[in-house]
Amino acid sequence: MDLEKQPQKPAAPAAPATPAEPAEPALRASDADRDRIADILREALAEGRLDAEEHAERVDAVYRAKTVGELQPLVRDLPAARPAPEAPAREAYAYDGDGPAVPADRLVAVLSSTTRRGRWRVGRRTTAFALFGSVEIDLSEAVFTQRLTTIDAVSVFGSVEVRVPENVTLRGGGTGVLGNFEVAGLEAGDPEAPVVVINGYAVLGNVEARPRRGAFLADLHHKLRKHMGG
């Protein structure tokens, strides 16, 4: 006898498909992002971690990159790309502002030379003028009375040279007319460190400001404690 066919149960309706979340767009690289990666590559070349050919290839890729994701692989194998260990907490920077206000300083050299160096209190503004002469300003051992110091440098057929410690911030810029005006920018690790700004111009002359290698401005907290016998 034939078995009767059992009625089949209707299939359960399929669950509605979950719409896929749109992928987050890649973050576009800025000029600052590219310059930061290029700086890491330049340091790696100087340290011998990359040869000249590898450096050239990676730098070319840096400035062709459109997104931050394209930049990261270019420095992934370099130590400078890894986060630096957190610096220990330190006291805020102090300034020797207890003495009388320091007047603006004027250094002039006409067919001569003028030098300011050693232990001296720096005012808020210094003017340096060289005409067929030279002015040298060395802030390596100077005592800063405020955070911002401005130096207005003018050189006409002469030279003005400024040297600062390696742990201050150095900024500025000027104009060279058939001459050279160069400020080697520097950013201090201490956000409270002195800031030195160089402005002015050079006409058939030279104005140059840069850090003095090996010179560091000591923390004035330490100086004041030592002076007071602490």
CYANA upper distance limits for C-alpha pairs under 8 A (distance plus 0.5 A):
 26 ALA  CA     67 THR  CA      6.81
 26 ALA  CA     68 VAL  CA      8.01
 26 ALA  CA     69 GLY  CA      7.66
 27 LEU  CA     67 THR  CA      6.07
 27 LEU  CA     68 VAL  CA      6.36
 27 LEU  CA     69 GLY  CA      7.91
 28 ARG  CA     66 LYS  CA      6.44
 28 ARG  CA     67 THR  CA      4.71
 28 ARG  CA     68 VAL  CA      6.47
 29 ALA  CA     33 ASP  CA      6.40
 29 ALA  CA     34 ARG  CA      7.45
 29 ALA  CA     65 ALA  CA      7.83
 29 ALA  CA     66 LYS  CA      6.15
 29 ALA  CA     67 THR  CA      4.97
 29 ALA  CA     68 VAL  CA      5.31
 30 SER  CA     34 ARG  CA      6.96
 31 ASP  CA     35 ASP  CA      6.63
 32 ALA  CA     36 ARG  CA      6.59
 33 ASP  CA     37 ILE  CA      6.95
 33 ASP  CA     68 VAL  CA      7.91
 34 ARG  CA     38 ALA  CA      6.63
 34 ARG  CA     62 VAL  CA      6.50
 34 ARG  CA     63 TYR  CA      7.01
 34 ARG  CA     71 LEU  CA      7.96
 35 ASP  CA     39 ASP  CA      6.63
 36 ARG  CA     40 ILE  CA      7.03
 37 ILE  CA     41 LEU  CA      6.86
 37 ILE  CA     62 VAL  CA      7.71
 37 ILE  CA     71 LEU  CA      7.66
 37 ILE  CA     74 LEU  CA      8.45
 37 ILE  CA     75 VAL  CA      7.63
 38 ALA  CA     42 ARG  CA      6.64
 38 ALA  CA     59 VAL  CA      6.71
 38 ALA  CA     62 VAL  CA      7.45
 39 ASP  CA     43 GLU  CA      6.79
 40 ILE  CA     44 ALA  CA      6.74
 40 ILE  CA     75 VAL  CA      7.81
 40 ILE  CA     80 ALA  CA      6.68
 40 ILE  CA     81 ALA  CA      7.60
 41 LEU  CA     45 LEU  CA      6.72
 41 LEU  CA     50 LEU  CA      8.42
 41 LEU  CA     55 HIS  CA      7.05
 41 LEU  CA     58 ARG  CA      8.22
 41 LEU  CA     59 VAL  CA      7.84
 41 LEU  CA     75 VAL  CA      7.66
 42 ARG  CA     46 ALA  CA      6.83
 42 ARG  CA     55 HIS  CA      8.06
 43 GLU  CA     47 GLU  CA      6.68
 44 ALA  CA     48 GLY  CA      6.68
 44 ALA  CA     49 ARG  CA      5.55
 44 ALA  CA     50 LEU  CA      6.29
 44 ALA  CA     78 LEU  CA      7.73
 45 LEU  CA     49 ARG  CA      6.36
 45 LEU  CA     50 LEU  CA      5.37
 45 LEU  CA     51 ASP  CA      6.71
 45 LEU  CA     52 ALA  CA      7.47
 45 LEU  CA     55 HIS  CA      7.04
 49 ARG  CA     78 LEU  CA      8.35
 50 LEU  CA     54 GLU  CA      6.38
 50 LEU  CA     55 HIS  CA      6.43
 51 ASP  CA     55 HIS  CA      6.62
 52 ALA  CA     56 ALA  CA      6.64
 53 GLU  CA     57 GLU  CA      6.76
 54 GLU  CA     58 ARG  CA      6.70
 55 HIS  CA     59 VAL  CA      6.56
 56 ALA  CA     60 ASP  CA      6.62
 57 GLU  CA     61 ALA  CA      6.86
 58 ARG  CA     62 VAL  CA      6.63
 58 ARG  CA     74 LEU  CA      6.82
 59 VAL  CA     63 TYR  CA      7.08
 60 ASP  CA     64 ARG  CA      6.95
 61 ALA  CA     65 ALA  CA      6.53
 61 ALA  CA     74 LEU  CA      8.47
 62 VAL  CA     71 LEU  CA      6.69
 62 VAL  CA     74 LEU  CA      8.10
 65 ALA  CA     70 GLU  CA      6.24
 65 ALA  CA     71 LEU  CA      6.93
 66 LYS  CA     70 GLU  CA      7.51
 67 THR  CA     71 LEU  CA      7.43
 68 VAL  CA     72 GLN  CA      7.07
 69 GLY  CA     73 PRO  CA      8.05
 70 GLU  CA     74 LEU  CA      8.14
 71 LEU  CA     75 VAL  CA      8.00
 72 GLN  CA     76 ARG  CA      6.52
 73 PRO  CA     77 ASP  CA      8.35
 75 VAL  CA     80 ALA  CA      8.49
 75 VAL  CA     81 ALA  CA      6.47
 76 ARG  CA     81 ALA  CA      6.85
 76 ARG  CA     82 ARG  CA      8.38
 77 ASP  CA     81 ALA  CA      8.35
 78 LEU  CA     82 ARG  CA      8.04
 80 ALA  CA     84 ALA  CA      8.47
 91 GLU  CA    221 HIS  CA      8.37
 92 ALA  CA    192 GLU  CA      7.06
 93 TYR  CA    190 ASP  CA      8.42
 93 TYR  CA    192 GLU  CA      5.90
 93 TYR  CA    193 ALA  CA      6.73
 93 TYR  CA    219 ASP  CA      6.96
 93 TYR  CA    220 LEU  CA      7.41
 93 TYR  CA    221 HIS  CA      7.52
 94 ALA  CA    219 ASP  CA      7.66
 94 ALA  CA    220 LEU  CA      5.93
 94 ALA  CA    221 HIS  CA      6.38
 95 TYR  CA    143 VAL  CA      8.38
 95 TYR  CA    144 PHE  CA      6.60
 95 TYR  CA    145 THR  CA      5.90
 95 TYR  CA    146 GLN  CA      6.50
 95 TYR  CA    147 ARG  CA      7.94
 95 TYR  CA    220 LEU  CA      6.95
 96 ASP  CA    143 VAL  CA      7.34
 96 ASP  CA    144 PHE  CA      6.84
 96 ASP  CA    145 THR  CA      5.40
 96 ASP  CA    146 GLN  CA      8.02
 96 ASP  CA    220 LEU  CA      7.93
 97 GLY  CA    101 ALA  CA      8.37
 97 GLY  CA    145 THR  CA      5.33
 97 GLY  CA    146 GLN  CA      7.23
101 ALA  CA    123 GLY  CA      8.12
102 VAL  CA    121 ARG  CA      7.77
102 VAL  CA    122 VAL  CA      7.51
102 VAL  CA    123 GLY  CA      5.35
102 VAL  CA    124 ARG  CA      8.00
102 VAL  CA    145 THR  CA      8.36
103 PRO  CA    123 GLY  CA      6.61
103 PRO  CA    124 ARG  CA      8.36
104 ALA  CA    123 GLY  CA      6.44
104 ALA  CA    124 ARG  CA      7.27
104 ALA  CA    125 ARG  CA      5.72
104 ALA  CA    126 THR  CA      6.06
104 ALA  CA    127 THR  CA      8.10
105 ASP  CA    123 GLY  CA      7.55
105 ASP  CA    125 ARG  CA      7.21
105 ASP  CA    126 THR  CA      5.13
105 ASP  CA    127 THR  CA      6.66
106 ARG  CA    126 THR  CA      6.42
106 ARG  CA    127 THR  CA      5.28
106 ARG  CA    128 ALA  CA      6.53
106 ARG  CA    129 PHE  CA      8.49
107 LEU  CA    114 THR  CA      7.25
107 LEU  CA    126 THR  CA      8.19
107 LEU  CA    127 THR  CA      6.59
107 LEU  CA    128 ALA  CA      5.22
107 LEU  CA    129 PHE  CA      6.81
107 LEU  CA    135 VAL  CA      7.59
108 VAL  CA    114 THR  CA      7.26
108 VAL  CA    128 ALA  CA      6.42
108 VAL  CA    129 PHE  CA      5.33
108 VAL  CA    130 ALA  CA      6.45
108 VAL  CA    135 VAL  CA      7.65
109 ALA  CA    113 SER  CA      5.74
109 ALA  CA    114 THR  CA      6.21
109 ALA  CA    129 PHE  CA      6.79
109 ALA  CA    130 ALA  CA      5.27
109 ALA  CA    131 LEU  CA      6.73
109 ALA  CA    132 PHE  CA      8.17
109 ALA  CA    133 GLY  CA      5.71
109 ALA  CA    134 SER  CA      6.40
109 ALA  CA    135 VAL  CA      6.74
110 VAL  CA    130 ALA  CA      6.46
110 VAL  CA    131 LEU  CA      5.26
110 VAL  CA    132 PHE  CA      6.31
110 VAL  CA    133 GLY  CA      5.75
110 VAL  CA    134 SER  CA      8.48
111 LEU  CA    131 LEU  CA      6.93
111 LEU  CA    132 PHE  CA      5.38
111 LEU  CA    133 GLY  CA      5.17
112 SER  CA    132 PHE  CA      7.81
112 SER  CA    133 GLY  CA      5.27
112 SER  CA    134 SER  CA      7.08
113 SER  CA    133 GLY  CA      5.98
113 SER  CA    134 SER  CA      5.15
113 SER  CA    135 VAL  CA      6.25
113 SER  CA    136 GLU  CA      8.47
114 THR  CA    134 SER  CA      6.86
114 THR  CA    135 VAL  CA      5.30
114 THR  CA    136 GLU  CA      6.83
115 THR  CA    135 VAL  CA      6.28
115 THR  CA    136 GLU  CA      5.16
115 THR  CA    137 ILE  CA      6.52
115 THR  CA    138 ASP  CA      8.49
116 ARG  CA    136 GLU  CA      6.75
116 ARG  CA    137 ILE  CA      5.47
116 ARG  CA    138 ASP  CA      6.68
117 ARG  CA    136 GLU  CA      8.47
117 ARG  CA    137 ILE  CA      6.65
117 ARG  CA    138 ASP  CA      5.24
117 ARG  CA    139 LEU  CA      7.00
117 ARG  CA    140 SER  CA      8.18
117 ARG  CA    141 GLU  CA      7.90
117 ARG  CA    142 ALA  CA      8.03
118 GLY  CA    138 ASP  CA      7.79
118 GLY  CA    139 LEU  CA      8.04
118 GLY  CA    140 SER  CA      7.84
118 GLY  CA    141 GLU  CA      5.87
118 GLY  CA    142 ALA  CA      6.94
119 ARG  CA    141 GLU  CA      5.75
119 ARG  CA    142 ALA  CA      5.55
119 ARG  CA    143 VAL  CA      7.35
120 TRP  CA    141 GLU  CA      7.93
120 TRP  CA    142 ALA  CA      5.48
120 TRP  CA    143 VAL  CA      6.38
121 ARG  CA    142 ALA  CA      6.42
121 ARG  CA    143 VAL  CA      5.17
121 ARG  CA    144 PHE  CA      6.45
121 ARG  CA    145 THR  CA      7.18
122 VAL  CA    142 ALA  CA      7.05
122 VAL  CA    143 VAL  CA      6.57
122 VAL  CA    144 PHE  CA      5.73
122 VAL  CA    145 THR  CA      6.76
122 VAL  CA    149 THR  CA      8.14
123 GLY  CA    144 PHE  CA      7.80
123 GLY  CA    145 THR  CA      6.96
123 GLY  CA    146 GLN  CA      8.15
123 GLY  CA    149 THR  CA      7.37
124 ARG  CA    145 THR  CA      8.19
124 ARG  CA    146 GLN  CA      7.41
124 ARG  CA    148 LEU  CA      7.11
124 ARG  CA    149 THR  CA      5.25
124 ARG  CA    150 THR  CA      6.66
125 ARG  CA    149 THR  CA      6.36
125 ARG  CA    150 THR  CA      5.28
125 ARG  CA    151 ILE  CA      6.25
125 ARG  CA    152 ASP  CA      8.10
126 THR  CA    149 THR  CA      8.43
126 THR  CA    150 THR  CA      6.85
126 THR  CA    151 ILE  CA      5.23
126 THR  CA    152 ASP  CA      6.76
127 THR  CA    151 ILE  CA      6.27
127 THR  CA    152 ASP  CA      5.30
127 THR  CA    153 ALA  CA      6.56
128 ALA  CA    135 VAL  CA      7.27
128 ALA  CA    151 ILE  CA      7.77
128 ALA  CA    152 ASP  CA      6.64
128 ALA  CA    153 ALA  CA      5.27
128 ALA  CA    154 VAL  CA      6.72
128 ALA  CA    160 VAL  CA      7.64
129 PHE  CA    135 VAL  CA      7.76
129 PHE  CA    153 ALA  CA      6.60
129 PHE  CA    154 VAL  CA      5.39
129 PHE  CA    155 SER  CA      6.40
129 PHE  CA    160 VAL  CA      8.05
130 ALA  CA    134 SER  CA      6.01
130 ALA  CA    135 VAL  CA      6.72
130 ALA  CA    154 VAL  CA      6.90
130 ALA  CA    155 SER  CA      5.30
130 ALA  CA    156 VAL  CA      6.64
130 ALA  CA    157 PHE  CA      8.13
130 ALA  CA    158 GLY  CA      5.85
130 ALA  CA    159 SER  CA      6.65
130 ALA  CA    160 VAL  CA      7.15
131 LEU  CA    155 SER  CA      6.71
131 LEU  CA    156 VAL  CA      5.42
131 LEU  CA    157 PHE  CA      6.27
131 LEU  CA    158 GLY  CA      5.83
132 PHE  CA    156 VAL  CA      7.12
132 PHE  CA    157 PHE  CA      5.42
132 PHE  CA    158 GLY  CA      5.08
133 GLY  CA    157 PHE  CA      7.94
133 GLY  CA    158 GLY  CA      5.32
133 GLY  CA    159 SER  CA      7.05
134 SER  CA    158 GLY  CA      6.13
134 SER  CA    159 SER  CA      5.24
134 SER  CA    160 VAL  CA      6.25
134 SER  CA    161 GLU  CA      8.43
135 VAL  CA    159 SER  CA      6.85
135 VAL  CA    160 VAL  CA      5.22
135 VAL  CA    161 GLU  CA      6.81
136 GLU  CA    160 VAL  CA      6.42
136 GLU  CA    161 GLU  CA      5.38
136 GLU  CA    162 VAL  CA      6.56
137 ILE  CA    160 VAL  CA      8.36
137 ILE  CA    161 GLU  CA      6.68
137 ILE  CA    162 VAL  CA      5.26
137 ILE  CA    163 ARG  CA      6.83
138 ASP  CA    142 ALA  CA      8.30
138 ASP  CA    162 VAL  CA      6.39
138 ASP  CA    163 ARG  CA      5.31
138 ASP  CA    164 VAL  CA      6.83
139 LEU  CA    162 VAL  CA      8.18
139 LEU  CA    163 ARG  CA      6.49
139 LEU  CA    164 VAL  CA      5.43
139 LEU  CA    165 PRO  CA      7.17
140 SER  CA    163 ARG  CA      7.48
140 SER  CA    164 VAL  CA      5.92
140 SER  CA    165 PRO  CA      5.40
140 SER  CA    212 ARG  CA      7.84
140 SER  CA    215 ALA  CA      6.42
140 SER  CA    216 PHE  CA      7.33
140 SER  CA    217 LEU  CA      7.08
141 GLU  CA    217 LEU  CA      7.28
144 PHE  CA    194 PRO  CA      7.74
146 GLN  CA    194 PRO  CA      7.82
147 ARG  CA    192 GLU  CA      7.94
147 ARG  CA    193 ALA  CA      7.34
147 ARG  CA    194 PRO  CA      4.99
147 ARG  CA    195 VAL  CA      6.36
148 LEU  CA    194 PRO  CA      6.58
148 LEU  CA    195 VAL  CA      5.40
148 LEU  CA    196 VAL  CA      6.61
148 LEU  CA    197 VAL  CA      8.11
149 THR  CA    194 PRO  CA      8.03
149 THR  CA    195 VAL  CA      6.67
149 THR  CA    196 VAL  CA      5.37
149 THR  CA    197 VAL  CA      6.78
150 THR  CA    196 VAL  CA      6.38
150 THR  CA    197 VAL  CA      5.31
150 THR  CA    198 ILE  CA      6.57
150 THR  CA    199 ASN  CA      8.05
151 ILE  CA    196 VAL  CA      7.95
151 ILE  CA    197 VAL  CA      6.67
151 ILE  CA    198 ILE  CA      5.44
151 ILE  CA    199 ASN  CA      6.79
152 ASP  CA    198 ILE  CA      6.56
152 ASP  CA    199 ASN  CA      5.42
152 ASP  CA    200 GLY  CA      5.82
153 ALA  CA    160 VAL  CA      7.21
153 ALA  CA    198 ILE  CA      7.45
153 ALA  CA    199 ASN  CA      6.57
153 ALA  CA    200 GLY  CA      5.34
153 ALA  CA    201 TYR  CA      7.16
153 ALA  CA    207 VAL  CA      7.52
154 VAL  CA    160 VAL  CA      7.89
154 VAL  CA    200 GLY  CA      5.95
154 VAL  CA    201 TYR  CA      5.72
154 VAL  CA    202 ALA  CA      6.30
154 VAL  CA    207 VAL  CA      7.94
155 SER  CA    159 SER  CA      6.06
155 SER  CA    160 VAL  CA      6.84
155 SER  CA    201 TYR  CA      7.10
155 SER  CA    202 ALA  CA      5.15
155 SER  CA    203 VAL  CA      6.66
155 SER  CA    204 LEU  CA      8.35
155 SER  CA    205 GLY  CA      6.02
155 SER  CA    206 ASN  CA      6.75
155 SER  CA    207 VAL  CA      7.04
156 VAL  CA    202 ALA  CA      6.47
156 VAL  CA    203 VAL  CA      5.30
156 VAL  CA    204 LEU  CA      6.48
156 VAL  CA    205 GLY  CA      5.85
157 PHE  CA    203 VAL  CA      6.95
157 PHE  CA    204 LEU  CA      5.55
157 PHE  CA    205 GLY  CA      5.00
157 PHE  CA    206 ASN  CA      8.33
158 GLY  CA    204 LEU  CA      8.09
158 GLY  CA    205 GLY  CA      5.36
158 GLY  CA    206 ASN  CA      6.85
159 SER  CA    205 GLY  CA      6.24
159 SER  CA    206 ASN  CA      5.09
159 SER  CA    207 VAL  CA      6.19
159 SER  CA    208 GLU  CA      8.48
160 VAL  CA    206 ASN  CA      6.85
160 VAL  CA    207 VAL  CA      5.27
160 VAL  CA    208 GLU  CA      6.89
161 GLU  CA    207 VAL  CA      6.47
161 GLU  CA    208 GLU  CA      5.49
161 GLU  CA    209 ALA  CA      6.36
162 VAL  CA    208 GLU  CA      6.77
162 VAL  CA    209 ALA  CA      5.02
162 VAL  CA    210 ARG  CA      7.06
163 ARG  CA    209 ALA  CA      6.37
163 ARG  CA    210 ARG  CA      5.89
163 ARG  CA    211 PRO  CA      5.90
163 ARG  CA    212 ARG  CA      6.08
164 VAL  CA    168 VAL  CA      7.69
164 VAL  CA    170 LEU  CA      8.23
164 VAL  CA    209 ALA  CA      8.31
164 VAL  CA    210 ARG  CA      6.97
164 VAL  CA    211 PRO  CA      5.25
164 VAL  CA    212 ARG  CA      6.29
164 VAL  CA    215 ALA  CA      8.30
165 PRO  CA    211 PRO  CA      6.10
165 PRO  CA    212 ARG  CA      6.22
165 PRO  CA    213 ARG  CA      8.07
165 PRO  CA    214 GLY  CA      8.32
165 PRO  CA    215 ALA  CA      5.38
165 PRO  CA    216 PHE  CA      5.29
165 PRO  CA    217 LEU  CA      6.28
166 GLU  CA    186 LEU  CA      8.46
166 GLU  CA    188 ALA  CA      8.21
166 GLU  CA    211 PRO  CA      5.82
166 GLU  CA    212 ARG  CA      6.89
166 GLU  CA    213 ARG  CA      7.08
166 GLU  CA    214 GLY  CA      7.61
166 GLU  CA    215 ALA  CA      6.43
166 GLU  CA    216 PHE  CA      5.95
166 GLU  CA    217 LEU  CA      8.13
167 ASN  CA    187 GLU  CA      8.45
167 ASN  CA    188 ALA  CA      5.67
167 ASN  CA    189 GLY  CA      7.59
167 ASN  CA    190 ASP  CA      8.25
167 ASN  CA    193 ALA  CA      7.86
167 ASN  CA    216 PHE  CA      6.24
167 ASN  CA    217 LEU  CA      6.94
168 VAL  CA    186 LEU  CA      7.87
168 VAL  CA    187 GLU  CA      7.38
168 VAL  CA    188 ALA  CA      5.46
168 VAL  CA    193 ALA  CA      6.06
168 VAL  CA    194 PRO  CA      5.88
168 VAL  CA    195 VAL  CA      6.62
168 VAL  CA    196 VAL  CA      8.00
168 VAL  CA    217 LEU  CA      8.07
169 THR  CA    185 GLY  CA      8.13
169 THR  CA    186 LEU  CA      5.68
169 THR  CA    187 GLU  CA      5.01
169 THR  CA    188 ALA  CA      5.33
169 THR  CA    193 ALA  CA      7.45
169 THR  CA    194 PRO  CA      6.78
169 THR  CA    195 VAL  CA      5.16
169 THR  CA    196 VAL  CA      6.65
170 LEU  CA    183 VAL  CA      8.32
170 LEU  CA    184 ALA  CA      7.86
170 LEU  CA    185 GLY  CA      5.74
170 LEU  CA    186 LEU  CA      5.30
170 LEU  CA    187 GLU  CA      7.01
170 LEU  CA    195 VAL  CA      6.49
170 LEU  CA    196 VAL  CA      5.46
170 LEU  CA    197 VAL  CA      6.54
170 LEU  CA    198 ILE  CA      8.37
170 LEU  CA    210 ARG  CA      8.16
171 ARG  CA    183 VAL  CA      7.37
171 ARG  CA    184 ALA  CA      8.14
171 ARG  CA    185 GLY  CA      5.67
171 ARG  CA    186 LEU  CA      7.22
171 ARG  CA    195 VAL  CA      8.01
171 ARG  CA    196 VAL  CA      6.75
171 ARG  CA    197 VAL  CA      5.31
171 ARG  CA    198 ILE  CA      6.89
172 GLY  CA    183 VAL  CA      6.90
172 GLY  CA    185 GLY  CA      8.03
172 GLY  CA    197 VAL  CA      5.36
172 GLY  CA    198 ILE  CA      5.06
172 GLY  CA    199 ASN  CA      6.21
173 GLY  CA    181 PHE  CA      7.84
173 GLY  CA    182 GLU  CA      7.62
173 GLY  CA    183 VAL  CA      6.70
173 GLY  CA    198 ILE  CA      6.70
173 GLY  CA    199 ASN  CA      5.97
173 GLY  CA    200 GLY  CA      7.83
174 GLY  CA    181 PHE  CA      6.55
174 GLY  CA    182 GLU  CA      8.29
174 GLY  CA    198 ILE  CA      8.23
174 GLY  CA    199 ASN  CA      5.84
174 GLY  CA    200 GLY  CA      5.45
174 GLY  CA    201 TYR  CA      5.66
174 GLY  CA    202 ALA  CA      8.46
175 THR  CA    180 ASN  CA      8.33
175 THR  CA    181 PHE  CA      6.51
175 THR  CA    200 GLY  CA      7.21
175 THR  CA    201 TYR  CA      5.03
175 THR  CA    202 ALA  CA      6.82
176 GLY  CA    180 ASN  CA      5.46
176 GLY  CA    181 PHE  CA      5.64
176 GLY  CA    201 TYR  CA      6.10
176 GLY  CA    202 ALA  CA      5.22
176 GLY  CA    203 VAL  CA      6.58
176 GLY  CA    204 LEU  CA      8.25
176 GLY  CA    205 GLY  CA      8.43
176 GLY  CA    206 ASN  CA      8.39
177 VAL  CA    201 TYR  CA      8.07
177 VAL  CA    202 ALA  CA      6.53
177 VAL  CA    203 VAL  CA      5.23
177 VAL  CA    204 LEU  CA      6.77
178 LEU  CA    202 ALA  CA      8.38
178 LEU  CA    203 VAL  CA      6.51
178 LEU  CA    204 LEU  CA      5.43
178 LEU  CA    205 GLY  CA      8.05
179 GLY  CA    202 ALA  CA      6.09
179 GLY  CA    203 VAL  CA      5.88
179 GLY  CA    204 LEU  CA      4.84
179 GLY  CA    205 GLY  CA      5.31
179 GLY  CA    206 ASN  CA      6.32
180 ASN  CA    202 ALA  CA      6.74
180 ASN  CA    204 LEU  CA      8.23
180 ASN  CA    205 GLY  CA      6.87
180 ASN  CA    206 ASN  CA      5.25
180 ASN  CA    207 VAL  CA      6.66
180 ASN  CA    208 GLU  CA      8.23
181 PHE  CA    201 TYR  CA      7.06
181 PHE  CA    202 ALA  CA      6.57
181 PHE  CA    206 ASN  CA      6.46
181 PHE  CA    207 VAL  CA      5.22
181 PHE  CA    208 GLU  CA      6.51
182 GLU  CA    207 VAL  CA      6.71
182 GLU  CA    208 GLU  CA      5.36
182 GLU  CA    209 ALA  CA      6.90
183 VAL  CA    198 ILE  CA      7.81
183 VAL  CA    208 GLU  CA      6.35
183 VAL  CA    209 ALA  CA      5.27
183 VAL  CA    210 ARG  CA      6.68
184 ALA  CA    209 ALA  CA      6.66
184 ALA  CA    210 ARG  CA      5.45
184 ALA  CA    211 PRO  CA      8.02
185 GLY  CA    210 ARG  CA      7.87
186 LEU  CA    211 PRO  CA      8.27
188 ALA  CA    193 ALA  CA      7.10
189 GLY  CA    193 ALA  CA      8.47
198 ILE  CA    209 ALA  CA      7.98
201 TYR  CA    207 VAL  CA      7.88
202 ALA  CA    206 ASN  CA      6.17
202 ALA  CA    207 VAL  CA      6.65
211 PRO  CA    215 ALA  CA      8.48
218 ALA  CA    222 HIS  CA      8.04
218 ALA  CA    223 LYS  CA      8.03
219 ASP  CA    223 LYS  CA      7.24
220 LEU  CA    224 LEU  CA      6.45
221 HIS  CA    225 ARG  CA      6.69
222 HIS  CA    226 LYS  CA      6.65
223 LYS  CA    227 HIS  CA      6.63
224 LEU  CA    228 MET  CA      6.66
225 ARG  CA    229 GLY  CA      6.58
225 ARG  CA    230 GLY  CA      5.22
226 LYS  CA    230 GLY  CA      6.12
